[in-house]
Amino acid sequence: EQVLEGKVFGMVVTEELLFLGAFPTEVPILAMLLSVVLVTKWSRRVNILFGLINLYFVGSMLPTDKDDVVFWVIQIAAMIAVISLAVYWPKLKNPLEV
């Protein structure tokens, strides 16, 4: 019923809100693409930076439903894993580097 009125969790859904809501989804996709294209040194930096950005976005959106807590915790753990892997992964040569 709220969705038909253009509201979600009591907030009016605007284009700006949808644009901001796309960032937590698009940042990991861009990071995955860049990790293949960039040289290893820059790939690590991008993954750490984007992991921190996504951690901020996900961490700032506290879940309102109890069932959303599970997904929120999984997202936080995944971003911490991405950052940890980027920092501690052995220095391997990217096969795409020339």
Disulfide bonds with the S-S distance in Angstrom:
none
